[in-house]
């Protein structure tokens, strides 16, 4: 019996070996105030951690014994478009039933709404685990996270109506993009008009590329202010499928994540209700929604990297050529070691980001019930900024690594990897979307670049350099410090040009250099605590990171204002 949690001890390590977890549990459980009202609520920190492990063990068991075995059949069948509705692949319903019967919905929601009140870090681990089994199904299941936006910005009456439904297994979607508004959400034109006679809002228009678009509950970005054409005219609405008025025009025929229906939707006078305040749909609510989604895609990407590693190492140990297993050949073992090193480095970045998100979100939640102390307000500001800075790194780098690792997993398989009967080809197809949806890697760079130019990441790296490391890894720390020097020199060189186009040209290179240095530090910390898990990955990753930092630094040093013209002419 496979278990995608207990079989991967690195996930449990990330859950249990951060000094921030004590604070996260304390804040999430409000000093364990629920223990007298809810029998399932933990009594203390140890009880909470045991509960988190128990939940993830259930997720791991369902993934290993239901979701993963169903993945190939779901990929082959895909969803069906019938009379304006979506019917999932048959095995998808088995997956859903297993997760719902185990009570694995509404994971981060408070217990008063029938949620599990789990930290984002634990939910992130669950997302990673499910994605390792089937990234397509994870898209359906993990969109329960949309309820975070409704919880944060909706009214209490809306929370009481909708959150328990999600906790009981109903699905969600976020309806943002349109045929003429992809990354440029300011151009959204789906029309929202107020129906005076029926005291409700009505939606008219279309949406495209909507993941799980025939869900039960939709969060919809629409233009509520007539005559506007920018983000200030957009509001967020809640659409309930029970009210009708939205049809699925078609399901997109995609390269990968076949189990996840991506839909084009048509709204015809669809009844809906305002979520939060008018005009803040894009400016405030979608930004919050997208940050949560980007953390989810980072987790999905790590799960895909884990799946790629699993397939590569299993095949390399079993496949024999020239009288020995191919894993014994250096050319193959290097590929597998690189996959594992990027997986461990990316996972470290993922969970550090999730921990930052946990602290600021818990403090935000507390602020709805009482005034924060000055110390808590400072803590909220600190961790909100860290979460905002780390999320684009976690999403961008892990999605790129998922693509690289899936590619290398096929390479390990050789010609067999090109055959449909091997799972590595599905993982490769599924991984491709991760660096595109919920903001391309280029957009993650845009989100991160200000933290590079204003010195925020540099200050975080300086603090990381002061952390104690095991004596065996002092030389590794010196190598990482040398990488940081190259990063700072490259950043200064670009800034000195005082040219925005030059900054735009070099941004991706500075972004990757920054991520390489930060992931090296995080992996160094993990190796110092658990060399048996991370010692080899640190050695391999430092070689990768040093080479990448050197490459980017050299590239930046060769750029000039004249080179901008060459790029324009291509």
RODO-2510 file (C-alpha; in nm, 4 decimals, decimal comma):
residues 570
     n   res          X          Y          Z
     1     x     0,0000     0,0000     0,0000
     2     x     0,1615     0,3254    -0,1155
     3     x     0,1350     0,6391     0,0949
     4     x     0,2379     0,9642    -0,0734
     5     x     0,2986     1,1288     0,2643
     6     x     0,4714     0,8744     0,4844
     7     x     0,6751     0,7461     0,1875
     8     x     0,8244     1,0951     0,1388
     9     x     0,9835     1,1952     0,4725
    10     x     1,1046     1,5283     0,3319
    11     x     0,7462     1,6630     0,3514
    12     x     0,7145     1,5764     0,7187
    13     x     1,0541     1,7347     0,7782
    14     x     0,9301     2,0635     0,6317
    15     x     0,6205     2,0445     0,8471
    16     x     0,8025     1,9814     1,1741
    17     x     1,1412     2,1496     1,1532
    18     x     1,0819     2,5211     1,1350
    19     x     1,0875     2,7523     1,4378
    20     x     0,7936     2,9350     1,2802
    21     x     0,5563     2,6392     1,3276
    22     x     0,5167     2,7099     1,6995
    23     x     0,3916     3,0594     1,6200
    24     x     0,1724     2,9372     1,3331
    25     x    -0,0084     2,6863     1,5544
    26     x    -0,0459     2,9403     1,8324
    27     x    -0,2049     3,1946     1,6004
    28     x    -0,4190     2,9509     1,4005
    29     x    -0,5606     2,7878     1,7129
    30     x    -0,6051     3,1194     1,8995
    31     x    -0,4295     2,9706     2,2030
    32     x    -0,6426     2,6545     2,1608
    33     x    -0,9682     2,8352     2,2300
    34     x    -1,1739     2,5743     2,0363
    35     x    -1,0837     2,2808     2,2574
    36     x    -1,3870     2,3233     2,4871
    37     x    -1,6374     2,3577     2,2025
    38     x    -1,5140     2,1144     1,9362
    39     x    -1,4069     1,7607     2,0324
    40     x    -1,1697     1,7411     1,7342
    41     x    -0,9853     2,0621     1,8266
    42     x    -0,6280     2,0116     1,9563
    43     x    -0,5418     2,0613     2,3218
    44     x    -0,1878     2,1902     2,2732
    45     x     0,0920     2,2266     2,0188
    46     x     0,1891     1,8587     2,0235
    47     x    -0,1733     1,7555     1,9746
    48     x    -0,2072     1,9977     1,6814
    49     x     0,1051     1,8631     1,5106
    50     x    -0,0153     1,5064     1,5600
    51     x    -0,3464     1,6047     1,4003
    52     x    -0,1691     1,7608     1,1012
    53     x     0,0317     1,4438     1,0489
    54     x    -0,2802     1,2316     1,0777
    55     x    -0,4660     1,4373     0,8159
    56     x    -0,1724     1,4292     0,5746
    57     x    -0,1360     1,0551     0,6261
    58     x    -0,4977     1,0151     0,5133
    59     x    -0,4319     1,2382     0,2117
    60     x    -0,1210     1,0333     0,1332
    61     x    -0,3111     0,7058     0,1596
    62     x    -0,5964     0,8195    -0,0678
    63     x    -0,3498     0,9607    -0,3184
    64     x    -0,1340     0,6493    -0,3227
    65     x    -0,4171     0,4004    -0,3476
    66     x    -0,6956     0,5789    -0,5352
    67     x    -0,5906     0,9035    -0,7050
    68     x    -0,2564     0,7900    -0,8486
    69     x    -0,3875     0,4527    -0,9750
    70     x    -0,6781     0,6384    -1,1425
    71     x    -0,4589     0,9019    -1,3056
    72     x    -0,3929     0,7285    -1,6383
    73     x    -0,7601     0,6436    -1,6923
    74     x    -0,8634     1,0023    -1,6093
    75     x    -0,5999     1,1372    -1,8478
    76     x    -0,7213     0,9088    -2,1269
    77     x    -1,0928     0,9788    -2,0810
    78     x    -1,0986     1,3445    -1,9784
    79     x    -1,4156     1,5412    -1,9018
    80     x    -1,7219     1,5515    -2,1280
    81     x    -1,9293     1,8436    -2,2554
    82     x    -2,2980     1,7551    -2,2432
    83     x    -2,5899     1,9973    -2,2866
    84     x    -2,4016     2,2980    -2,1596
    85     x    -2,2617     2,1160    -1,8583
    86     x    -1,9451     1,9264    -1,7650
    87     x    -1,9315     1,5599    -1,6757
    88     x    -1,5996     1,4579    -1,5237
    89     x    -1,4089     1,1466    -1,6232
    90     x    -1,5620     0,8539    -1,4358
    91     x    -1,2601     0,7941    -1,2133
    92     x    -1,2611     1,1607    -1,1094
    93     x    -1,5863     1,0961    -0,9234
    94     x    -1,4145     0,8146    -0,7332
    95     x    -1,1392     1,0550    -0,6340
    96     x    -1,3889     1,3170    -0,5227
    97     x    -1,5912     1,0692    -0,3222
    98     x    -1,2828     0,9436    -0,1397
    99     x    -1,1699     1,2943    -0,0464
   100     x    -1,5177     1,4053     0,0606
   101     x    -1,5852     1,0948     0,2690
   102     x    -1,2536     1,1513     0,4450
   103     x    -1,3601     1,5093     0,5266
   104     x    -1,0748     1,6682     0,3327
   105     x    -1,2560     1,9799     0,2126
   106     x    -1,2581     2,3252     0,3657
   107     x    -0,9175     2,2453     0,5094
   108     x    -0,8214     2,5974     0,6162
   109     x    -1,1699     2,7128     0,7156
   110     x    -1,2680     2,7650     1,0818
   111     x    -1,4456     2,4841     1,2626
   112     x    -1,7616     2,6932     1,3052
   113     x    -1,8207     2,6452     0,9311
   114     x    -1,7395     2,2701     0,9457
   115     x    -1,3836     2,3333     0,8302
   116     x    -1,0674     2,1648     0,9587
   117     x    -0,8957     2,4907     1,0644
   118     x    -0,5618     2,3743     0,9256
   119     x    -0,2730     2,6123     0,8553
   120     x    -0,1872     2,7028     0,4975
   121     x     0,1387     2,5086     0,5399
   122     x    -0,0520     2,1853     0,6005
   123     x    -0,2920     2,2561     0,3151
   124     x     0,0100     2,3235     0,0921
   125     x     0,1499     1,9822     0,1836
   126     x    -0,1841     1,8234     0,0941
   127     x    -0,1777     2,0015    -0,2428
   128     x     0,1726     1,8750    -0,3120
   129     x     0,0762     1,5192    -0,2199
   130     x    -0,2373     1,5126    -0,4374
   131     x    -0,0461     1,6697    -0,7282
   132     x     0,2153     1,3956    -0,7143
   133     x    -0,0701     1,1500    -0,7742
   134     x    -0,2599     1,3485    -1,0384
   135     x    -0,2078     1,7201    -1,1027
   136     x    -0,5318     1,7357    -1,3017
   137     x    -0,7412     1,6173    -1,0088
   138     x    -0,5536     1,8497    -0,7750
   139     x    -0,6873     2,1397    -0,9833
   140     x    -1,0441     2,0355    -0,9076
   141     x    -0,9897     1,9563    -0,5405
   142     x    -0,7613     2,2469    -0,4523
   143     x    -0,9908     2,5152    -0,5914
   144     x    -1,1690     2,4897    -0,2577
   145     x    -0,9028     2,7495    -0,1708
   146     x    -1,1163     3,0113    -0,3499
   147     x    -1,3263     3,0096    -0,0344
   148     x    -1,0376     3,1923     0,1373
   149     x    -1,1268     3,5016    -0,0663
   150     x    -1,4942     3,4792     0,0238
   151     x    -1,3981     3,4235     0,3891
   152     x    -1,1683     3,7264     0,3848
   153     x    -1,3924     3,9721     0,1998
   154     x    -1,7488     3,8423     0,2045
   155     x    -2,0132     3,9185     0,4668
   156     x    -2,0783     3,6891     0,7613
   157     x    -2,4111     3,5944     0,6062
   158     x    -2,2296     3,4885     0,2871
   159     x    -1,9756     3,2922     0,4864
   160     x    -2,2495     3,1033     0,6682
   161     x    -2,4245     3,0168     0,3415
   162     x    -2,1313     2,9173     0,1244
   163     x    -1,8402     2,7952     0,3340
   164     x    -2,0180     2,4895     0,4825
   165     x    -2,1132     2,3827     0,1306
   166     x    -1,7489     2,3826     0,0249
   167     x    -1,6518     2,2026     0,3450
   168     x    -1,9072     1,9368     0,2514
   169     x    -1,7499     1,8814    -0,0911
   170     x    -1,8971     2,1355    -0,3322
   171     x    -1,6552     2,2722    -0,5901
   172     x    -1,5385     2,6246    -0,6722
   173     x    -1,3847     2,8217    -0,9560
   174     x    -1,2450     3,1690    -1,0105
   175     x    -1,3839     3,3205    -1,3294
   176     x    -1,1316     3,5858    -1,4272
   177     x    -0,9945     3,5620    -1,7815
   178     x    -1,1805     3,6440    -2,1016
   179     x    -1,1080     3,6010    -2,4744
   180     x    -0,9574     3,9534    -2,4805
   181     x    -0,8362     3,9688    -2,1211
   182     x    -0,5759     3,7111    -2,0234
   183     x    -0,2928     3,8459    -1,8115
   184     x    -0,4337     4,1978    -1,8603
   185     x    -0,7274     4,1634    -1,6226
   186     x    -0,7910     4,5382    -1,6313
   187     x    -0,9494     4,4698    -1,9713
   188     x    -1,2219     4,2421    -1,8309
   189     x    -1,5579     4,3411    -1,9821
   190     x    -1,8065     4,0824    -1,8469
   191     x    -2,0920     4,3131    -1,7564
   192     x    -2,2515     4,3303    -1,4116
   193     x    -2,5728     4,5315    -1,3803
   194     x    -2,7942     4,5820    -1,0794
   195     x    -3,1483     4,4448    -1,1111
   196     x    -3,3588     4,6875    -0,9055
   197     x    -3,6789     4,4869    -0,9375
   198     x    -3,5289     4,1624    -0,8029
   199     x    -3,2689     4,3265    -0,5762
   200     x    -2,9756     4,1355    -0,7233
   201     x    -2,6922     4,1699    -0,9716
   202     x    -2,6951     4,0161    -1,3213
   203     x    -2,3975     3,9003    -1,5278
   204     x    -2,3784     3,9015    -1,9060
   205     x    -2,0847     3,8103    -2,1297
   206     x    -1,8267     3,5351    -2,1505
   207     x    -1,5217     3,3971    -1,9753
   208     x    -1,2491     3,1743    -2,1184
   209     x    -0,9828     2,9376    -1,9802
   210     x    -1,1801     2,8877    -1,6577
   211     x    -1,0433     2,5964    -1,4578
   212     x    -1,3246     2,3754    -1,3273
   213     x    -1,5627     2,6163    -1,4954
   214     x    -1,8823     2,4207    -1,4216
   215     x    -1,8227     2,4336    -1,0466
   216     x    -2,0935     2,4782    -0,7832
   217     x    -1,9798     2,8211    -0,6607
   218     x    -1,7970     3,0796    -0,8734
   219     x    -1,6050     3,3925    -0,7815
   220     x    -1,6472     3,6195    -1,0841
   221     x    -1,4581     3,9344    -1,1824
   222     x    -1,6941     4,1657    -1,3694
   223     x    -1,7326     4,5280    -1,4722
   224     x    -1,9848     4,6881    -1,2396
   225     x    -1,9160     5,0524    -1,3245
   226     x    -2,0596     5,1575    -1,6603
   227     x    -1,8296     5,3582    -1,8829
   228     x    -1,5045     5,2423    -1,7205
   229     x    -1,2297     5,0508    -1,8960
   230     x    -0,9691     4,9924    -1,6231
   231     x    -0,9336     4,8023    -1,2978
   232     x    -1,1188     5,0637    -1,0963
   233     x    -1,4464     4,9638    -1,2586
   234     x    -1,4292     4,5950    -1,1618
   235     x    -1,5971     4,4180    -0,8713
   236     x    -1,6070     4,0621    -0,7404
   237     x    -1,9283     3,8612    -0,7493
   238     x    -2,0486     3,5255    -0,6188
   239     x    -2,2415     3,3118    -0,8653
   240     x    -2,4285     3,0055    -0,7406
   241     x    -2,4795     2,7352    -1,0043
   242     x    -2,8150     2,6514    -0,8435
   243     x    -2,9497     2,9822    -0,9773
   244     x    -2,8691     2,8983    -1,3413
   245     x    -2,7836     3,1424    -1,6158
   246     x    -2,4320     3,0205    -1,6992
   247     x    -2,3615     2,7562    -1,9614
   248     x    -2,0411     2,5867    -2,0675
   249     x    -1,9905     2,6705    -2,4331
   250     x    -1,7047     2,4251    -2,4692
   251     x    -1,4244     2,2427    -2,2884
   252     x    -1,0771     2,3276    -2,4145
   253     x    -0,8804     2,0455    -2,5769
   254     x    -0,5552     2,0708    -2,3826
   255     x    -0,2028     1,9325    -2,3937
   256     x    -0,2151     1,8149    -2,0328
   257     x    -0,4038     1,8112    -1,7006
   258     x    -0,6804     1,6364    -1,8913
   259     x    -0,8836     1,5531    -1,5827
   260     x    -0,9285     1,9228    -1,5072
   261     x    -1,1974     2,0785    -1,7308
   262     x    -1,0930     2,4185    -1,8672
   263     x    -1,4077     2,5889    -1,9881
   264     x    -1,5438     2,8727    -2,1948
   265     x    -1,8503     3,0094    -2,0160
   266     x    -2,1475     3,2124    -2,1364
   267     x    -2,3388     3,4272    -1,8847
   268     x    -2,6958     3,5108    -1,9791
   269     x    -2,8550     3,7403    -1,7218
   270     x    -2,7054     3,5203    -1,4501
   271     x    -2,8117     3,6120    -1,0981
   272     x    -2,5233     3,6854    -0,8621
   273     x    -2,4329     3,8812    -0,5503
   274     x    -2,1614     4,1309    -0,4718
   275     x    -1,8648     4,0027    -0,2681
   276     x    -1,7110     4,2807    -0,0609
   277     x    -1,7173     4,6386    -0,1866
   278     x    -1,7686     4,7669    -0,5384
   279     x    -1,4631     4,8699    -0,7438
   280     x    -1,2200     4,6578    -0,5393
   281     x    -1,2596     4,3374    -0,7412
   282     x    -0,9241     4,3572    -0,9168
   283     x    -0,7398     4,6078    -0,7018
   284     x    -0,7799     4,4097    -0,3789
   285     x    -0,9740     4,0849    -0,4049
   286     x    -0,8249     3,9277    -0,7175
   287     x    -0,4742     4,0132    -0,5981
   288     x    -0,5437     3,8163    -0,2797
   289     x    -0,7066     3,5355    -0,4772
   290     x    -0,4155     3,5147    -0,7209
   291     x    -0,1511     3,5034    -0,4474
   292     x    -0,3278     3,2041    -0,2943
   293     x    -0,3593     3,0423    -0,6367
   294     x     0,0100     3,0997    -0,7091
   295     x     0,1088     2,9267    -0,3878
   296     x    -0,1186     2,6413    -0,4948
   297     x     0,0538     2,6143    -0,8338
   298     x     0,3909     2,6159    -0,6573
   299     x     0,2703     2,3176    -0,4534
   300     x     0,1351     2,1505    -0,7661
   301     x     0,4725     2,2018    -0,9319
   302     x     0,6597     2,0432    -0,6419
   303     x     0,4210     1,7487    -0,6546
   304     x     0,4901     1,7079    -1,0257
   305     x     0,8662     1,7235    -0,9598
   306     x     0,8215     1,4502    -0,6980
   307     x     0,6262     1,2408    -0,9478
   308     x     0,8964     1,2946    -1,2112
   309     x     1,1620     1,1838    -0,9634
   310     x     0,9601     0,8789    -0,8591
   311     x     0,9198     0,7639    -1,2191
   312     x     1,2826     0,8342    -1,3135
   313     x     1,4464     0,6538    -1,0235
   314     x     1,2113     0,3547    -1,0401
   315     x     1,2798     0,3081    -1,4096
   316     x     1,6568     0,3602    -1,3761
   317     x     1,6816     0,1001    -1,1011
   318     x     1,4821    -0,1549    -1,2995
   319     x     1,6091    -0,0966    -1,6534
   320     x     1,9276    -0,2870    -1,7391
   321     x     2,1655    -0,2193    -2,0268
   322     x     2,5101    -0,3667    -2,0874
   323     x     2,4624    -0,5973    -1,7914
   324     x     2,3782    -0,3413    -1,5203
   325     x     2,1006    -0,1081    -1,4085
   326     x     2,1163     0,2233    -1,5957
   327     x     2,1206     0,4166    -1,2674
   328     x     2,4819     0,3026    -1,2347
   329     x     2,5805     0,5041    -1,5408
   330     x     2,7022     0,8542    -1,4439
   331     x     2,5107     1,0210    -1,7275
   332     x     2,1846     0,8802    -1,5873
   333     x     2,2658     0,9233    -1,2185
   334     x     2,3490     1,2890    -1,2829
   335     x     2,0065     1,3478    -1,4374
   336     x     1,8333     1,1868    -1,1404
   337     x     2,0484     1,3728    -0,8874
   338     x     1,9666     1,7028    -1,0562
   339     x     1,5940     1,6254    -1,0394
   340     x     1,6189     1,5461    -0,6682
   341     x     1,8291     1,8532    -0,5892
   342     x     1,5870     2,0891    -0,7653
   343     x     1,2949     1,9120    -0,5986
   344     x     1,4433     1,9549    -0,2499
   345     x     1,5480     2,3165    -0,3100
   346     x     1,2107     2,4083    -0,4585
   347     x     1,0220     2,2345    -0,1792
   348     x     1,2231     2,4274     0,0825
   349     x     1,1241     2,7538    -0,0885
   350     x     0,7594     2,6428    -0,1118
   351     x     0,7216     2,5701     0,2586
   352     x     0,9122     2,8776     0,3710
   353     x     0,6665     3,0818     0,1646
   354     x     0,3673     2,8936     0,3077
   355     x     0,4873     2,9629     0,6620
   356     x     0,5136     3,3348     0,5892
   357     x     0,1609     3,3291     0,4443
   358     x     0,0307     3,1436     0,7495
   359     x     0,1498     3,4027     0,9979
   360     x     0,0209     3,7092     0,8167
   361     x    -0,3152     3,5477     0,7299
   362     x    -0,3699     3,4317     1,0877
   363     x    -0,2973     3,7804     1,2185
   364     x    -0,5308     3,9306     0,9582
   365     x    -0,8010     3,6921     1,0750
   366     x    -0,7470     3,7862     1,4392
   367     x    -0,7709     4,1553     1,3456
   368     x    -1,1324     4,0976     1,2367
   369     x    -1,2234     4,0113     1,5962
   370     x    -1,0050     4,2472     1,7978
   371     x    -0,7515     4,5235     1,7618
   372     x    -0,3976     4,3957     1,7150
   373     x    -0,1266     4,5019     1,9564
   374     x     0,1550     4,7209     1,8192
   375     x     0,3811     4,4140     1,8227
   376     x     0,1243     4,2113     1,6287
   377     x     0,0780     4,4891     1,3734
   378     x     0,4538     4,4977     1,3164
   379     x     0,4558     4,1176     1,2822
   380     x     0,1673     4,1331     1,0331
   381     x     0,3520     4,3904     0,8246
   382     x     0,6753     4,1892     0,8310
   383     x     0,5231     3,8583     0,7263
   384     x     0,2856     4,0102     0,4736
   385     x     0,5844     4,1611     0,2970
   386     x     0,7812     3,8364     0,3146
   387     x     0,4865     3,6422     0,1742
   388     x     0,4406     3,8939    -0,1063
   389     x     0,8110     3,8735    -0,1944
   390     x     0,8478     3,4966    -0,1715
   391     x     0,5268     3,3907    -0,3501
   392     x     0,6458     3,4888    -0,7007
   393     x     0,9775     3,3131    -0,6362
   394     x     0,8051     2,9951    -0,5194
   395     x     0,5568     2,9903    -0,8072
   396     x     0,7983     3,0859    -1,0833
   397     x     1,0954     2,8711    -0,9870
   398     x     0,9021     2,5602    -0,8919
   399     x     0,6991     2,5698    -1,2122
   400     x     1,0192     2,6014    -1,4149
   401     x     1,1760     2,3164    -1,2167
   402     x     0,8673     2,1002    -1,2703
   403     x     0,9118     2,1420    -1,6457
   404     x     1,2854     2,0708    -1,6313
   405     x     1,2416     1,7695    -1,4050
   406     x     0,9618     1,6208    -1,6143
   407     x     1,1795     1,6660    -1,9245
   408     x     1,4725     1,4914    -1,7572
   409     x     1,2495     1,2113    -1,6316
   410     x     1,1573     1,1315    -1,9911
   411     x     1,5263     1,1447    -2,0835
   412     x     1,6030     0,8854    -1,8165
   413     x     1,3409     0,6600    -1,9757
   414     x     1,4921     0,7035    -2,3208
   415     x     1,2661     0,5867    -2,6028
   416     x     1,0245     0,4321    -2,3536
   417     x     0,9528     0,7780    -2,2139
   418     x     0,8046     0,8774    -2,5484
   419     x     0,5505     0,5950    -2,5245
   420     x     0,2085     0,6637    -2,3769
   421     x     0,2162     0,3633    -2,1462
   422     x     0,4762     0,5312    -1,9225
   423     x     0,3514     0,7901    -1,6743
   424     x     0,6466     1,0240    -1,7321
   425     x     0,4898     1,1518    -2,0560
   426     x     0,1702     1,2493    -1,8714
   427     x     0,3728     1,4246    -1,6015
   428     x     0,5609     1,6112    -1,8741
   429     x     0,2377     1,7249    -2,0384
   430     x     0,0809     1,8182    -1,7049
   431     x     0,3853     2,0186    -1,5965
   432     x     0,3880     2,2444    -1,9000
   433     x     0,0968     2,4597    -1,7869
   434     x     0,2434     2,5391    -1,4453
   435     x     0,4760     2,8099    -1,5768
   436     x     0,1859     2,9685    -1,7672
   437     x    -0,1352     2,9764    -1,5639
   438     x    -0,1979     3,1904    -1,2565
   439     x     0,0655     3,4259    -1,3955
   440     x     0,3466     3,3268    -1,6284
   441     x     0,7045     3,3116    -1,5043
   442     x     0,7544     3,6439    -1,6776
   443     x     0,4777     3,7943    -1,4622
   444     x     0,6307     3,6405    -1,1487
   445     x     0,9490     3,8236    -1,2432
   446     x     0,7548     4,1491    -1,2698
   447     x     0,6065     4,0864    -0,9242
   448     x     0,9490     4,0147    -0,7736
   449     x     1,1744     4,2708    -0,9396
   450     x     1,0936     4,5595    -0,7066
   451     x     1,2098     4,3507    -0,4120
   452     x     1,5391     4,3023    -0,5950
   453     x     1,5943     4,6664    -0,6828
   454     x     1,4893     4,8032    -0,3424
   455     x     1,7247     4,5688    -0,1583
   456     x     1,4599     4,3649     0,0269
   457     x     1,5807     4,0261    -0,0928
   458     x     1,9392     4,1353    -0,0208
   459     x     1,8432     4,2060     0,3410
   460     x     1,6722     3,8660     0,3692
   461     x     1,9840     3,6977     0,2277
   462     x     2,2084     3,8863     0,4717
   463     x     1,9951     3,7598     0,7593
   464     x     2,0154     3,4056     0,6237
   465     x     2,3955     3,4357     0,6144
   466     x     2,3967     3,4877     0,9915
   467     x     2,2115     3,1642     1,0667
   468     x     2,4220     2,8885     1,2247
   469     x     2,5193     2,5933     1,0063
   470     x     2,6776     2,2585     1,0842
   471     x     3,0584     2,2617     1,0786
   472     x     3,0610     2,0272     0,7808
   473     x     2,8808     2,2901     0,5741
   474     x     3,0908     2,6004     0,6423
   475     x     3,2430     2,5781     0,2956
   476     x     2,8933     2,5568     0,1461
   477     x     2,8013     2,8787     0,3259
   478     x     3,1082     3,0502     0,1822
   479     x     3,0063     2,9447    -0,1680
   480     x     2,6553     3,0820    -0,1192
   481     x     2,7946     3,4111     0,0104
   482     x     3,0066     3,4363    -0,3039
   483     x     2,6935     3,3876    -0,5146
   484     x     2,5234     3,6690    -0,3218
   485     x     2,8157     3,9000    -0,3989
   486     x     2,7702     3,8323    -0,7725
   487     x     2,3973     3,8972    -0,7368
   488     x     2,4559     4,2309    -0,5636
   489     x     2,7145     4,3347    -0,8212
   490     x     2,4820     4,2465    -1,1085
   491     x     2,1891     4,4308    -0,9474
   492     x     2,4040     4,7418    -0,8968
   493     x     2,5276     4,7295    -1,2567
   494     x     2,1729     4,7190    -1,3920
   495     x     2,0510     4,9960    -1,1630
   496     x     2,3417     5,2197    -1,2599
   497     x     2,2192     5,2293    -1,6195
   498     x     1,9106     5,4151    -1,4940
   499     x     1,7283     5,2660    -1,7904
   500     x     1,3924     5,0962    -1,7429
   501     x     1,4227     4,8896    -2,0600
   502     x     1,7603     4,7583    -1,9445
   503     x     1,6059     4,6607    -1,6118
   504     x     1,3211     4,4853    -1,7930
   505     x     1,5711     4,3014    -2,0125
   506     x     1,7813     4,1840    -1,7171
   507     x     1,4955     4,1230    -1,4725
   508     x     1,4545     3,7505    -1,5372
   509     x     1,8282     3,6956    -1,4876
   510     x     1,8299     3,8864    -1,1564
   511     x     1,5154     3,6994    -1,0506
   512     x     1,6714     3,3571    -1,1074
   513     x     1,9981     3,4597    -0,9397
   514     x     1,8020     3,5739    -0,6338
   515     x     1,6030     3,2525    -0,6183
   516     x     1,9186     3,0408    -0,6587
   517     x     2,0821     3,2136    -0,3611
   518     x     1,7730     3,1926    -0,1387
   519     x     1,7054     2,8265    -0,2213
   520     x     2,0709     2,7445    -0,1540
   521     x     2,0394     2,8982     0,1924
   522     x     1,7170     2,7112     0,2669
   523     x     1,8657     2,3824     0,1504
   524     x     2,1781     2,4512     0,3565
   525     x     1,9627     2,4936     0,6653
   526     x     1,7833     2,1666     0,5933
   527     x     2,1094     1,9807     0,5336
   528     x     2,2494     2,1095     0,8621
   529     x     1,9478     1,9672     1,0455
   530     x     1,9043     1,6454     0,8455
   531     x     2,2106     1,5580     0,6359
   532     x     2,0692     1,2117     0,5728
   533     x     1,7853     1,3696     0,3709
   534     x     1,9465     1,6771     0,2219
   535     x     2,3255     1,6466     0,2321
   536     x     2,3610     1,5048    -0,1183
   537     x     2,1012     1,7414    -0,2617
   538     x     2,2884     2,0395    -0,1192
   539     x     2,6119     1,9309    -0,2877
   540     x     2,4398     1,8824    -0,6212
   541     x     2,2273     2,1953    -0,5985
   542     x     2,5198     2,4217    -0,5136
   543     x     2,6888     2,3097    -0,8349
   544     x     2,3723     2,3904    -1,0297
   545     x     2,3131     2,7230    -0,8539
   546     x     2,6745     2,8411    -0,8854
   547     x     2,6738     2,7673    -1,2566
   548     x     2,3429     2,9490    -1,3029
   549     x     2,4498     3,2544    -1,1027
   550     x     2,7766     3,2719    -1,2974
   551     x     2,5909     3,2408    -1,6282
   552     x     2,3429     3,5145    -1,5422
   553     x     2,6129     3,7442    -1,4047
   554     x     2,8158     3,7043    -1,7233
   555     x     2,5109     3,7666    -1,9406
   556     x     2,4243     4,0868    -1,7511
   557     x     2,7833     4,2104    -1,7723
   558     x     2,7708     4,1821    -2,1523
   559     x     2,4559     4,3916    -2,1931
   560     x     2,4598     4,7543    -2,2995
   561     x     2,2148     5,0113    -2,4258
   562     x     2,3241     4,9146    -2,7772
   563     x     2,2229     4,5545    -2,7150
   564     x     1,8665     4,6690    -2,6540
   565     x     1,8486     4,7650    -3,0197
   566     x     1,9657     4,4204    -3,1247
   567     x     1,6866     4,2564    -2,9232
   568     x     1,4312     4,4903    -3,0798
   569     x     1,5440     4,3944    -3,4315
   570     x     1,5088     4,0181    -3,3814
***
